[in-house]
């Protein structure tokens, strides 16, 4: 009986370890601290990608559900950017005002010195967003 249990556990472990996509990045770990992210970008020689959203924004929710869960998009973000998610009406109000963000979602790419390199306004599917960000990335 013990051998059957051990064999079953080994099979389950193997299925988990070798499942498709198990070695790829599965998610984006978002920061909510813009200033700390700029410092981290300086240290890591990366750009900062800021997702400016609001709670009531439908396209923002679609971006979260689809684009931000796409494997290629996740790979590009995790490799070349410090990702930051800021609610433009709460924790990101100061950044939204300073950058004159007037539509949501807005993706802002910052250099580590705090200058905007690129602005993306509205929903973009991962198939368009990922290549555009990859062109900007320092780690191609």
Secondary structure, DSSP 8 states (H G I E B T S, - for coil): -HHHHHHHHHHHHHHHHTSTTTTS------B--HHHHHHHHHHHT-EEEEEEE-TT-HHHHHHHHTGGG-HHHHHHHHHHEEEEEEETTTTTHHHHHHTT--SSSEEEEE-TTS-EEEEEES---HHHHHHHHHHH-S--
